Amino acid sequence: MRALACEYFNGAAQANAAAPPDLPSLNEADNRCLGVFSAGQAEELPALPLLTPSWSPSDLNLLVGFEGVLSQGSTSSPLLSQNLGLAVTATAAMTEDQLRYCVRELSSYPKMFVRDGLTPFIHRRLYHEQMRKEIRSGYSVCAAYMSKNSANEDIVFRVLEAAVQELLEPPTSWDFADNLAHVQVLILFQIIRLFDGNIRQRAMAEQQEAILDDWVDQLRQRTTSEAPLSWSPWQLWIFTESVRRTVLCSFMLKGIYFAMKQGYCHVIGVLSQLRLSPQPALWGLQSKAQWQMATKSSEPSLVTYESFGFLWESGRIPEIGRFEKMLLVACKGEDRVEEGLLDPLRRTQPDL
């Protein structure tokens, strides 16, 4: 596998990096796992020096910046060590600014869900025809949390805990949509509990992280053959892209929270190979007619997160949304991304 493009993967961007391959069509993508993971051989890289954290998860002001380094290393994460079967687990240090930006973005998702009826991993039309009870519960809890204050904090957290317990008792057999809805709502609950600052809520979220890992792993093993045959191409794309973004967000949350405690992200090897659409505008389409017009000349594509960074730097992804900006900031830093947005020619220039 070639060197990763992100600065916190391997330092400054290389101006002469090889051009990424042509975008594969959705039909060419590996049907297994809906393209949310692309297998590949990891390269031999030097070990990352041990980083000793000097802050607590509740105080980002104490974070210390580090030079980005990609390394081989081991991890205690059961999801990585037992389920993914990676030959090498990569780790990468993150700066204070990168962490602060990503935490701020992730923390905004519950409010976004209440205000706009969507998140970067829950499409506005995903539950348009059938509002699942898990989604209703998630929406209600997020709305209650948005009203939390010192007077009602106790009851809000009781409502949250009751909803979590109900969510953790899924049906004995669940289908693709059940699996997806449970993962999406648990991600929202984890975001609330990990970043609120309440010690009790954070401790419970940490204890239940393995459950989210297991549900995500199940989600990744599913295929499009489980989708209803009656779905239109647009409906199928909404669902499968929601799956891909949900898996990506689950690993992003996992990695960012770990980096808050340890100083480095331990799931880079997985994140870099997760797939998503390199056409951000497709996510915001509001109707089947808009979808047909946008995909009339070419089919939707899939690329890995790693390749997404290459494509953006090469100017082949001229416009990005809020979600894509977070993905780029996580690996390149906010200043570099802002400069690239203002002046696309600067994207391919190495840091001085």
Residue frames relative to the residue before (quaternion, step in Angstrom):
aa qw qx qy qz dx dy dz
M 1.0000 0.0000 0.0000 0.0000 0.00 0.00 0.00
R 0.4512 -0.7031 0.4735 0.2792 3.58 -0.87 0.87
A 0.6816 -0.4920 0.3482 0.4149 3.53 -1.27 0.43
L 0.4935 -0.6683 0.4667 0.3034 3.57 -1.00 0.76
A 0.5320 -0.6892 0.4104 0.2711 3.52 -1.11 0.78
C 0.6198 0.6074 -0.3514 0.3513 3.57 1.05 -0.66
E 0.5614 -0.6249 0.4241 0.3384 3.55 -1.06 0.80
Y 0.7189 0.4166 -0.2917 0.4739 3.59 0.87 -0.74
F 0.5220 0.5710 -0.4316 0.4638 3.54 1.30 0.18
N 0.8419 -0.0624 0.0957 0.5275 3.57 0.66 -1.06
G 0.7223 -0.4532 0.2556 0.4555 3.57 1.00 0.77
A 0.8227 -0.2275 0.1606 0.4956 3.57 -1.19 -0.54
A 0.5590 -0.6058 0.4482 0.3460 3.54 -1.16 0.69
Q 0.3517 -0.7254 0.5532 0.2098 3.55 -1.13 0.66
A 0.4170 -0.7464 0.4615 0.2368 3.55 -0.59 1.16
N 0.7556 0.3785 -0.2060 0.4933 3.55 1.04 -0.68
A 0.2435 0.7889 -0.5304 0.1925 3.59 1.12 0.53
A 0.5836 -0.5988 0.4164 0.3571 3.54 -1.10 0.71
A 0.5175 -0.6465 0.4632 0.3157 3.56 -1.02 0.79
P 0.5024 -0.6558 0.4623 0.3222 3.59 -0.96 0.77
P 0.5826 -0.5858 0.4178 0.3778 3.56 -1.14 0.46
D 0.6645 -0.4756 0.3752 0.4375 3.56 -1.26 0.24
L 0.5711 -0.6153 0.4175 0.3478 3.54 -1.06 0.72
P 0.3648 -0.7204 0.5367 0.2447 3.60 -0.83 0.90
S 0.4659 -0.6539 0.5050 0.3168 3.57 -1.08 0.62
L 0.6625 -0.5111 0.3636 0.4095 3.52 -1.24 0.40
N 0.6396 0.5373 -0.3267 0.4422 3.58 1.07 -0.68
E 0.6759 0.4873 -0.2930 0.4689 3.57 1.16 -0.57
A 0.5444 0.6384 -0.3996 0.3692 3.56 1.21 -0.38
D 0.5932 -0.5670 0.4384 0.3665 3.52 -1.20 0.60
N 0.4050 -0.7407 0.4822 0.2341 3.58 -0.59 1.13
R 0.5965 0.5637 -0.3714 0.4342 3.56 1.06 -0.68
C 0.8387 0.0983 -0.1291 0.5198 3.53 -0.95 0.99
L 0.4764 -0.7042 0.4231 0.3133 3.61 1.24 0.36
G 0.6502 -0.5435 0.3146 0.4277 3.54 1.12 0.60
V 0.4521 0.6981 -0.4691 0.2971 3.61 1.12 0.27
F 0.7803 0.1762 -0.1551 0.5797 3.59 1.19 -0.01
S 0.1321 -0.7810 0.6073 0.0612 3.54 -0.94 0.88
A 0.3487 -0.7609 0.5066 0.2072 3.57 -0.49 1.16
G 0.1560 0.7835 -0.5916 0.1088 3.55 -1.10 0.65
Q 0.4987 -0.6446 0.4844 0.3181 3.56 -1.20 0.42
A 0.3411 -0.7382 0.5447 0.2050 3.57 -0.82 0.96
E 0.4527 -0.7093 0.4800 0.2481 3.52 -1.10 0.74
E 0.5592 -0.5805 0.4650 0.3662 3.55 -1.27 0.31
L 0.0567 0.8080 -0.5797 0.0886 3.56 -0.72 1.07
P 0.5918 -0.5891 0.4029 0.3747 3.59 -1.12 0.51
A 0.5734 -0.6121 0.4287 0.3357 3.54 -1.18 0.62
L 0.4406 -0.6816 0.5246 0.2570 3.54 -1.15 0.71
P 0.4673 -0.6677 0.4914 0.3070 3.62 -0.81 0.90
L 0.5659 -0.6051 0.4396 0.3470 3.56 -1.10 0.70
L 0.1866 -0.7797 0.5908 0.0903 3.55 -0.86 0.98
T 0.2210 -0.7822 0.5713 0.1136 3.56 -0.76 1.02
P 0.3547 -0.7583 0.4985 0.2252 3.61 -0.50 1.10
S 0.1498 -0.7944 0.5841 0.0729 3.55 -1.08 0.76
W 0.6816 0.4257 -0.2837 0.5231 3.56 1.18 0.55
S 0.3895 -0.6670 0.5674 0.2854 3.53 -1.32 0.11
P 0.6461 -0.5458 0.3577 0.3960 3.61 -1.15 0.51
S 0.6846 0.5008 -0.2925 0.4416 3.57 1.11 -0.57
D 0.7497 0.3408 -0.2059 0.5286 3.61 1.22 -0.12
L 0.1499 -0.8185 0.5511 0.0620 3.57 0.02 1.27
N 0.5515 0.6277 -0.4044 0.3719 3.60 1.16 -0.37
L 0.6702 0.4989 -0.2969 0.4623 3.59 1.21 -0.39
L 0.4430 0.7137 -0.4539 0.2974 3.58 1.26 -0.06
V 0.2472 -0.7585 0.5895 0.1266 3.54 -1.13 0.76
G 0.4347 -0.7061 0.4899 0.2691 3.61 -0.94 0.80
F 0.1152 -0.7832 0.6087 0.0535 3.56 -1.13 0.69
E 0.5136 -0.5806 0.5197 0.3592 3.56 -1.26 0.43
G 0.4568 -0.6993 0.4775 0.2726 3.56 -0.97 0.81
V 0.0583 0.7884 -0.6075 0.0769 3.54 -0.86 1.01
L 0.2682 -0.7307 0.6030 0.1748 3.56 -1.00 0.82
S 0.0383 0.8330 -0.5492 0.0552 3.58 -0.84 0.85
Q 0.4774 -0.5563 0.5652 0.3784 3.46 -1.41 0.06
G 0.1951 0.7810 -0.5814 0.1180 3.53 -1.14 0.47
S 0.4393 -0.6623 0.5306 0.2946 3.52 -1.30 0.15
T 0.1499 -0.7822 0.5981 0.0895 3.55 -1.23 0.34
S 0.4182 -0.7062 0.5139 0.2495 3.51 -1.15 0.63
S 0.4418 0.7096 -0.4492 0.3156 3.56 1.28 -0.04
P 0.3962 -0.7369 0.4873 0.2499 3.61 -0.58 1.06
L 0.6053 0.5692 -0.3653 0.4197 3.58 1.07 -0.64
L 0.7061 0.4485 -0.2659 0.4791 3.55 0.94 -0.86
S 0.7532 0.4391 -0.2393 0.4273 3.55 0.74 -1.02
Q 0.7691 0.3721 -0.1964 0.4812 3.57 1.08 -0.59
N 0.7982 0.3717 -0.1725 0.4416 3.56 0.88 -0.89
L 0.7305 0.4563 -0.2642 0.4340 3.57 0.90 -0.84
G 0.2709 -0.8105 0.4885 0.1763 3.57 1.13 -0.49
L 0.2733 0.7771 -0.5265 0.2102 3.60 1.04 0.68
A 0.4901 -0.6572 0.4850 0.3044 3.57 -1.04 0.79
V 0.7858 0.0780 -0.0195 0.6132 3.56 1.07 -0.77
T 0.2356 -0.7417 0.6096 0.1512 3.56 -1.04 0.81
A 0.2335 -0.7953 0.5479 0.1131 3.59 -0.59 1.13
T 0.1017 -0.7664 0.6300 0.0737 3.54 -1.18 0.62
A 0.0486 -0.8038 0.5927 0.0143 3.58 -1.17 0.52
A 0.4395 -0.6826 0.5221 0.2612 3.53 -0.97 0.91
M 0.1717 -0.7711 0.6049 0.0996 3.56 -1.20 0.59
T 0.4586 -0.6833 0.4988 0.2719 3.53 -1.09 0.73
E 0.6783 -0.4742 0.3731 0.4193 3.53 -1.33 0.26
D 0.6717 0.5077 -0.3040 0.4457 3.57 0.89 -0.92
Q 0.6385 0.5192 -0.3306 0.4620 3.60 0.96 -0.79
L 0.6704 0.4936 -0.2996 0.4660 3.57 0.89 -0.92
R 0.6577 0.5227 -0.3192 0.4386 3.55 0.85 -0.96
Y 0.6619 0.5061 -0.3063 0.4604 3.59 0.91 -0.91
C 0.6994 0.4781 -0.2851 0.4483 3.59 0.79 -0.98
V 0.6349 0.5133 -0.3315 0.4727 3.59 1.02 -0.76
R 0.6412 0.5229 -0.3249 0.4581 3.58 0.96 -0.82
E 0.6718 0.4902 -0.3019 0.4662 3.58 0.93 -0.86
L 0.6695 0.4912 -0.3098 0.4631 3.59 0.80 -0.93
S 0.6635 0.5226 -0.3022 0.4420 3.58 0.97 -0.87
S 0.6353 0.5490 -0.3300 0.4315 3.60 1.18 -0.45
Y 0.5226 0.6928 -0.4033 0.2903 3.61 1.17 -0.41
P 0.6427 0.5060 -0.3629 0.4462 3.69 0.86 -0.71
K 0.6604 0.4878 -0.3082 0.4806 3.60 0.96 -0.84
M 0.6291 0.5397 -0.3288 0.4526 3.58 0.99 -0.82
F 0.6376 0.5352 -0.3199 0.4525 3.56 1.00 -0.86
V 0.6789 0.4807 -0.2866 0.4753 3.58 0.94 -0.89
R 0.7269 0.4636 -0.2441 0.4438 3.57 0.83 -0.99
D 0.8271 0.2541 -0.0835 0.4944 3.57 0.85 -1.02
G 0.4318 -0.7175 0.4553 0.3023 3.60 1.22 -0.23
L 0.7259 0.3147 -0.2255 0.5685 3.55 1.19 0.53
T 0.1178 -0.7239 0.6648 0.1419 3.53 -1.41 0.09
P 0.6795 -0.4687 0.3327 0.4560 3.63 -1.16 0.03
F 0.7558 0.3206 -0.2215 0.5263 3.62 1.21 -0.18
I 0.6690 0.3751 -0.2993 0.5676 3.60 1.28 0.14
H 0.2874 -0.7853 0.5257 0.1564 3.57 -0.28 1.25
R 0.6181 -0.5852 0.3897 0.3517 3.54 -1.09 0.77
R 0.7623 0.3717 -0.1893 0.4949 3.60 1.04 -0.76
L 0.3999 0.7566 -0.4573 0.2421 3.58 1.26 -0.08
Y 0.7973 0.2056 -0.0992 0.5587 3.59 0.94 -0.86
H 0.2417 0.8093 -0.5013 0.1881 3.54 1.17 0.58
E 0.7496 0.3898 -0.2165 0.4891 3.60 0.91 -0.86
Q 0.8000 0.0680 -0.0329 0.5953 3.59 1.10 -0.59
M 0.1923 -0.7809 0.5883 0.0843 3.56 -0.50 1.21
R 0.2769 -0.7925 0.5241 0.1432 3.58 -0.27 1.26
K 0.6017 -0.6031 0.3842 0.3557 3.56 -1.09 0.71
E 0.6058 0.5512 -0.3628 0.4446 3.61 1.08 -0.62
I 0.6570 0.5000 -0.3041 0.4753 3.56 1.01 -0.81
R 0.6166 0.5317 -0.3401 0.4705 3.59 1.03 -0.76
S 0.6621 0.5014 -0.2992 0.4697 3.56 0.94 -0.91
G 0.6559 0.5177 -0.3120 0.4521 3.56 0.94 -0.88
Y 0.6460 0.5179 -0.3168 0.4626 3.54 0.99 -0.84
S 0.6617 0.5160 -0.3077 0.4486 3.58 0.91 -0.91
V 0.6640 0.4971 -0.3053 0.4677 3.57 0.95 -0.87
C 0.6478 0.5099 -0.3216 0.4658 3.59 0.93 -0.84
A 0.6426 0.5148 -0.3210 0.4680 3.59 1.01 -0.80
A 0.6466 0.5068 -0.3194 0.4722 3.58 0.99 -0.82
Y 0.6560 0.5188 -0.3158 0.4481 3.56 0.96 -0.85
M 0.6260 0.5453 -0.3422 0.4402 3.59 1.05 -0.69
S 0.7007 0.4355 -0.2652 0.4990 3.59 1.20 -0.47
K 0.3987 0.7520 -0.4583 0.2560 3.62 1.26 0.01
N 0.0815 0.7568 -0.6462 0.0548 3.53 -1.10 0.83
S 0.7406 -0.4188 0.2689 0.4515 3.58 -1.24 0.04
A 0.6628 0.5222 -0.3082 0.4392 3.59 1.11 -0.62
N 0.8035 0.2794 -0.1405 0.5066 3.62 0.95 -0.81
E 0.3181 0.7914 -0.4812 0.2022 3.59 1.26 0.11
D 0.6577 0.5332 -0.3225 0.4232 3.58 0.87 -0.90
I 0.7051 0.4485 -0.2823 0.4712 3.59 0.82 -0.92
V 0.6042 0.5495 -0.3613 0.4498 3.61 1.06 -0.65
F 0.6896 0.4627 -0.2892 0.4761 3.58 0.89 -0.85
R 0.6001 0.5382 -0.3635 0.4671 3.60 1.13 -0.55
V 0.6273 0.5191 -0.3232 0.4823 3.57 1.03 -0.80
L 0.6510 0.5190 -0.3067 0.4613 3.57 0.96 -0.88
E 0.6810 0.4932 -0.2971 0.4525 3.59 0.84 -0.93
A 0.6422 0.5114 -0.3279 0.4675 3.57 1.01 -0.77
A 0.6543 0.5080 -0.3128 0.4648 3.58 0.99 -0.81
V 0.6274 0.5282 -0.3367 0.4627 3.59 1.03 -0.75
Q 0.6642 0.5069 -0.3097 0.4538 3.58 0.86 -0.90
E 0.6495 0.5005 -0.3155 0.4776 3.58 1.00 -0.77
L 0.6515 0.5198 -0.3115 0.4564 3.57 1.00 -0.83
L 0.6846 0.5073 -0.2823 0.4408 3.58 1.02 -0.78
E 0.6512 0.4442 -0.3223 0.5242 3.57 1.28 0.15
P 0.0046 -0.8357 0.5485 -0.0274 3.60 0.51 1.19
P 0.6503 -0.5025 0.3759 0.4282 3.60 -1.20 0.32
T 0.6516 -0.5381 0.3672 0.3888 3.56 -1.18 0.56
S 0.7712 0.0701 -0.0608 0.6298 3.56 1.12 -0.60
W 0.0213 -0.8161 0.5774 -0.0121 3.56 -0.76 0.98
D 0.4251 -0.7024 0.5130 0.2505 3.51 -1.16 0.66
F 0.7807 -0.3413 0.2501 0.4598 3.54 -1.36 -0.05
A 0.7013 0.4775 -0.2745 0.4526 3.57 0.80 -1.04
D 0.6009 0.5453 -0.3523 0.4663 3.60 1.08 -0.71
N 0.6545 0.5298 -0.2969 0.4503 3.54 0.88 -1.04
L 0.6817 0.4965 -0.2899 0.4525 3.57 0.85 -0.99
A 0.6743 0.5057 -0.3027 0.4449 3.59 0.84 -0.96
H 0.6444 0.5198 -0.3213 0.4596 3.59 0.98 -0.82
V 0.6627 0.4978 -0.3089 0.4665 3.58 0.92 -0.86
Q 0.6609 0.5219 -0.3172 0.4361 3.60 0.87 -0.91
V 0.6912 0.4659 -0.2868 0.4722 3.57 0.87 -0.91
L 0.6465 0.5091 -0.3344 0.4593 3.60 0.96 -0.75
I 0.5943 0.5479 -0.3659 0.4613 3.61 1.06 -0.62
L 0.6554 0.5023 -0.3119 0.4701 3.59 0.91 -0.89
F 0.6588 0.4973 -0.3103 0.4715 3.59 0.94 -0.86
Q 0.6489 0.5140 -0.3193 0.4612 3.59 0.97 -0.81
I 0.6197 0.5396 -0.3444 0.4541 3.58 0.98 -0.78
I 0.6507 0.5130 -0.3123 0.4645 3.58 0.91 -0.91
R 0.7510 0.4385 -0.2337 0.4349 3.56 0.72 -1.09
L 0.6778 0.4985 -0.3053 0.4459 3.60 1.00 -0.70
F 0.7993 0.3306 -0.1467 0.4798 3.58 0.98 -0.83
D 0.4702 0.6883 -0.4487 0.3223 3.62 1.21 -0.02
G 0.4600 -0.6730 0.4609 0.3507 3.58 1.00 -0.80
N 0.5341 0.6057 -0.4102 0.4239 3.59 1.29 -0.15
I 0.4480 -0.7310 0.4471 0.2552 3.58 -0.58 1.16
R 0.6537 0.5194 -0.3184 0.4489 3.59 0.92 -0.87
Q 0.6794 0.4892 -0.2952 0.4604 3.57 0.87 -0.94
R 0.6495 0.5148 -0.3230 0.4570 3.58 0.97 -0.81
A 0.6474 0.5259 -0.3188 0.4502 3.59 0.97 -0.84
M 0.6702 0.4849 -0.3034 0.4729 3.59 0.95 -0.83
A 0.6298 0.5312 -0.3350 0.4572 3.57 1.03 -0.74
E 0.6422 0.5168 -0.3234 0.4647 3.57 1.00 -0.79
Q 0.6468 0.5266 -0.3175 0.4511 3.59 1.00 -0.80
Q 0.7522 0.3930 -0.2030 0.4884 3.58 1.05 -0.75
E 0.3581 0.7464 -0.4890 0.2746 3.57 1.25 0.21
A 0.6327 0.5513 -0.3349 0.4285 3.59 1.00 -0.78
I 0.6036 0.5504 -0.3588 0.4516 3.59 1.12 -0.60
L 0.6467 0.4979 -0.3140 0.4851 3.57 0.95 -0.86
D 0.6155 0.5505 -0.3402 0.4499 3.59 0.99 -0.81
D 0.6842 0.4913 -0.2849 0.4576 3.55 0.89 -0.96
W 0.6620 0.5022 -0.3087 0.4629 3.58 0.93 -0.86
V 0.6410 0.5087 -0.3235 0.4750 3.59 1.02 -0.79
D 0.6343 0.5267 -0.3348 0.4562 3.57 0.98 -0.79
Q 0.6338 0.5111 -0.3260 0.4804 3.59 1.02 -0.78
L 0.6392 0.5363 -0.3237 0.4461 3.57 0.98 -0.86
R 0.6745 0.5187 -0.2883 0.4392 3.55 0.98 -0.85
Q 0.6626 0.5154 -0.3096 0.4467 3.58 1.16 -0.48
R 0.5765 0.6122 -0.3777 0.3875 3.58 1.22 -0.24
T 0.2499 -0.7694 0.5724 0.1336 3.57 -1.24 0.45
T 0.6556 -0.5328 0.3670 0.3895 3.55 -1.27 0.34
S 0.5060 0.6481 -0.4309 0.3718 3.60 1.20 -0.20
E 0.6332 0.5332 -0.3260 0.4566 3.59 1.23 -0.38
A 0.5532 0.6140 -0.3981 0.3980 3.60 1.23 -0.21
P 0.5887 -0.5907 0.4146 0.3642 3.62 -1.07 0.66
L 0.4927 -0.6758 0.4679 0.2855 3.57 -0.96 0.87
S 0.6168 0.5787 -0.3370 0.4137 3.57 1.20 -0.49
W 0.5200 0.6575 -0.4186 0.3493 3.61 1.18 -0.29
S 0.4377 -0.6540 0.5523 0.2750 3.53 -1.16 0.71
P 0.6737 -0.4741 0.3543 0.4426 3.62 -1.21 0.26
W 0.6435 0.5184 -0.3292 0.4570 3.59 1.03 -0.75
Q 0.6506 0.5089 -0.3181 0.4653 3.60 0.93 -0.85
L 0.6510 0.5109 -0.3144 0.4651 3.56 0.97 -0.85
W 0.6585 0.5027 -0.3173 0.4615 3.59 0.95 -0.83
I 0.6162 0.5426 -0.3448 0.4549 3.60 0.96 -0.83
F 0.6884 0.4846 -0.2867 0.4573 3.56 0.86 -0.96
T 0.7242 0.4506 -0.2675 0.4482 3.59 0.74 -1.03
E 0.6456 0.4901 -0.3345 0.4807 3.60 1.03 -0.66
S 0.5956 0.5416 -0.3560 0.4745 3.58 1.15 -0.58
V 0.6244 0.5223 -0.3342 0.4750 3.58 1.03 -0.76
R 0.6748 0.5001 -0.3033 0.4502 3.58 0.81 -0.98
R 0.6881 0.4718 -0.2851 0.4718 3.59 0.90 -0.91
T 0.6172 0.5453 -0.3437 0.4513 3.58 1.07 -0.70
V 0.6566 0.4941 -0.3063 0.4806 3.57 0.92 -0.89
L 0.6529 0.5186 -0.3128 0.4550 3.57 0.93 -0.90
C 0.6790 0.4892 -0.2943 0.4616 3.58 0.91 -0.89
S 0.6163 0.5443 -0.3542 0.4455 3.59 1.06 -0.67
F 0.6880 0.4520 -0.2811 0.4932 3.58 0.97 -0.81
M 0.6045 0.5407 -0.3586 0.4622 3.59 1.08 -0.64
L 0.6457 0.5112 -0.3111 0.4744 3.58 0.94 -0.89
K 0.6508 0.5239 -0.3057 0.4567 3.56 0.93 -0.93
G 0.7116 0.4728 -0.2587 0.4507 3.56 0.86 -1.00
I 0.6612 0.5089 -0.3105 0.4555 3.58 0.97 -0.86
Y 0.6663 0.4915 -0.3168 0.4628 3.58 0.90 -0.84
F 0.6287 0.5214 -0.3325 0.4715 3.58 1.01 -0.78
A 0.6602 0.5129 -0.3048 0.4563 3.59 0.97 -0.86
M 0.5900 0.5641 -0.3658 0.4471 3.59 1.10 -0.59
K 0.7340 0.4190 -0.2251 0.4848 3.57 1.02 -0.77
Q 0.8156 0.2972 -0.1108 0.4840 3.56 0.94 -0.92
G 0.5370 -0.6582 0.3928 0.3522 3.59 1.21 -0.25
Y 0.7878 0.1807 -0.1235 0.5758 3.58 1.21 -0.12
C 0.4529 -0.6661 0.5276 0.2700 3.54 -1.24 0.56
H 0.2572 -0.8237 0.4969 0.0925 3.56 -0.70 1.11
V 0.6953 0.4606 -0.2807 0.4749 3.61 1.23 0.04
I 0.2370 0.8034 -0.5134 0.1867 3.57 1.18 0.53
G 0.6276 0.5650 -0.3393 0.4144 3.57 0.96 -0.84
V 0.6836 0.4476 -0.2689 0.5099 3.56 1.11 -0.71
L 0.6592 0.5346 -0.3160 0.4239 3.56 0.80 -1.01
S 0.6680 0.5365 -0.3176 0.4062 3.59 0.85 -0.93
Q 0.7474 0.3967 -0.2142 0.4880 3.58 1.14 -0.56
L 0.4625 0.6453 -0.4684 0.3876 3.60 1.23 0.10
R 0.3339 -0.7789 0.5066 0.1584 3.57 -1.01 0.82
L 0.0347 0.7648 -0.6429 0.0246 3.51 -1.29 0.53
S 0.6111 -0.5413 0.4219 0.3944 3.53 -1.31 0.15
P 0.3184 -0.7459 0.5494 0.2011 3.61 -0.94 0.83
Q 0.6216 0.5092 -0.3284 0.4966 3.57 1.32 0.28
P 0.2103 -0.8424 0.4830 0.1136 3.60 0.37 1.26
A 0.6118 0.5905 -0.3580 0.3858 3.60 1.03 -0.73
L 0.5807 0.5997 -0.3806 0.3980 3.61 1.10 -0.59
W 0.6234 0.5676 -0.3419 0.4151 3.58 1.06 -0.73
G 0.7366 0.4456 -0.2358 0.4508 3.57 1.05 -0.69
L 0.4316 0.7073 -0.4690 0.3056 3.60 1.22 0.01
Q 0.3294 -0.7999 0.4846 0.1295 3.55 -0.95 0.94
S 0.8096 0.1839 -0.0892 0.5503 3.61 1.17 -0.29
K 0.6479 -0.5145 0.4012 0.3933 3.52 -1.31 0.37
A 0.6256 0.5459 -0.3356 0.4450 3.59 1.06 -0.75
Q 0.6418 0.5112 -0.3173 0.4755 3.57 1.00 -0.81
W 0.6348 0.5343 -0.3163 0.4599 3.56 1.02 -0.85
Q 0.6719 0.4971 -0.3026 0.4582 3.58 0.85 -0.94
M 0.6492 0.5086 -0.3169 0.4684 3.58 1.00 -0.77
A 0.6957 0.4938 -0.2777 0.4416 3.59 0.90 -0.95
T 0.7636 0.3492 -0.1838 0.5111 3.59 1.10 -0.68
K 0.3560 0.7745 -0.4667 0.2356 3.57 1.27 0.20
S 0.7647 0.3864 -0.1983 0.4761 3.59 0.88 -0.92
S 0.8072 0.0366 -0.0080 0.5890 3.59 1.15 -0.48
E 0.4927 -0.6633 0.4801 0.2945 3.55 -1.10 0.72
P 0.6120 -0.5374 0.4180 0.4024 3.61 -1.19 0.46
S 0.2735 -0.7749 0.5559 0.1256 3.54 -1.13 0.70
L 0.2177 -0.7347 0.6215 0.1629 3.52 -1.37 0.17
V 0.0190 0.7665 -0.6420 0.0032 3.55 -1.11 0.73
T 0.5381 -0.5833 0.4777 0.3769 3.56 -1.25 0.26
Y 0.6526 -0.4874 0.4018 0.4184 3.56 -1.28 0.36
E 0.6182 0.5487 -0.3336 0.4533 3.58 1.01 -0.81
S 0.7018 0.4582 -0.2654 0.4765 3.59 0.83 -1.01
F 0.5615 0.6019 -0.3887 0.4139 3.58 1.11 -0.60
G 0.6542 0.5099 -0.3112 0.4638 3.58 0.99 -0.83
F 0.6306 0.5236 -0.3239 0.4726 3.58 1.03 -0.81
L 0.6778 0.5060 -0.2914 0.4467 3.57 0.86 -0.98
W 0.6492 0.5067 -0.3218 0.4671 3.58 0.97 -0.81
E 0.6741 0.4966 -0.3020 0.4559 3.58 0.88 -0.89
S 0.6919 0.4666 -0.2809 0.4740 3.59 1.07 -0.67
G 0.5490 -0.6491 0.3772 0.3675 3.59 1.28 0.00
R 0.5141 0.6622 -0.4165 0.3519 3.60 1.24 0.12
I 0.6867 0.2918 -0.2660 0.6103 3.58 1.32 0.09
P 0.1465 -0.8617 0.4792 0.0797 3.60 0.30 1.23
E 0.7982 0.1872 -0.0928 0.5649 3.60 1.04 -0.71
I 0.0731 -0.7922 0.6055 0.0210 3.54 -1.03 0.82
G 0.4053 -0.6889 0.5458 0.2515 3.52 -1.29 0.41
R 0.7627 -0.3769 0.2697 0.4511 3.54 -1.32 -0.09
F 0.6465 0.5223 -0.3154 0.4580 3.57 1.00 -0.84
E 0.6829 0.4816 -0.2881 0.4677 3.58 0.85 -0.96
K 0.6122 0.5440 -0.3579 0.4486 3.58 1.06 -0.66
M 0.6347 0.5198 -0.3380 0.4612 3.59 0.98 -0.77
L 0.6362 0.5303 -0.3324 0.4512 3.58 0.96 -0.83
L 0.6860 0.4746 -0.2855 0.4718 3.57 0.98 -0.83
V 0.6356 0.5221 -0.3332 0.4608 3.59 0.97 -0.80
A 0.6201 0.5732 -0.3433 0.4112 3.58 1.00 -0.81
C 0.7927 0.2915 -0.1654 0.5092 3.59 1.05 -0.62
K 0.7701 0.3424 -0.1938 0.5022 3.61 1.15 -0.39
G 0.4985 -0.6431 0.4388 0.3814 3.57 1.17 -0.43
E 0.5861 -0.6258 0.3883 0.3377 3.57 -1.04 0.78
D 0.6440 0.5306 -0.3424 0.4319 3.60 0.91 -0.85
R 0.6662 0.5047 -0.3104 0.4528 3.58 0.89 -0.91
V 0.6656 0.4961 -0.3056 0.4663 3.57 0.96 -0.83
E 0.6475 0.5128 -0.3247 0.4608 3.59 0.93 -0.84
E 0.6393 0.5130 -0.3286 0.4692 3.59 0.98 -0.79
G 0.6694 0.5076 -0.2992 0.4524 3.57 0.97 -0.86
L 0.6419 0.5176 -0.3241 0.4637 3.57 1.09 -0.66
L 0.6845 0.4712 -0.2792 0.4811 3.57 1.06 -0.76
D 0.8003 0.0675 0.0023 0.5958 3.55 1.03 -0.81
P 0.3033 -0.8013 0.4861 0.1722 3.61 -0.03 1.27
L 0.5983 0.5838 -0.3691 0.4062 3.61 1.13 -0.58
R 0.6327 0.5523 -0.3280 0.4326 3.59 1.16 -0.56
R 0.5097 0.6764 -0.4238 0.3211 3.60 1.18 -0.37
T 0.7564 0.3922 -0.2075 0.4805 3.57 0.99 -0.81
Q 0.5428 0.6198 -0.4103 0.3911 3.58 1.24 0.04
P 0.4537 -0.6901 0.4843 0.2887 3.61 -0.88 0.85
D 0.5649 -0.5766 0.4586 0.3717 3.56 -1.20 0.48
L 0.4117 -0.7075 0.5171 0.2501 3.58 -1.06 0.73
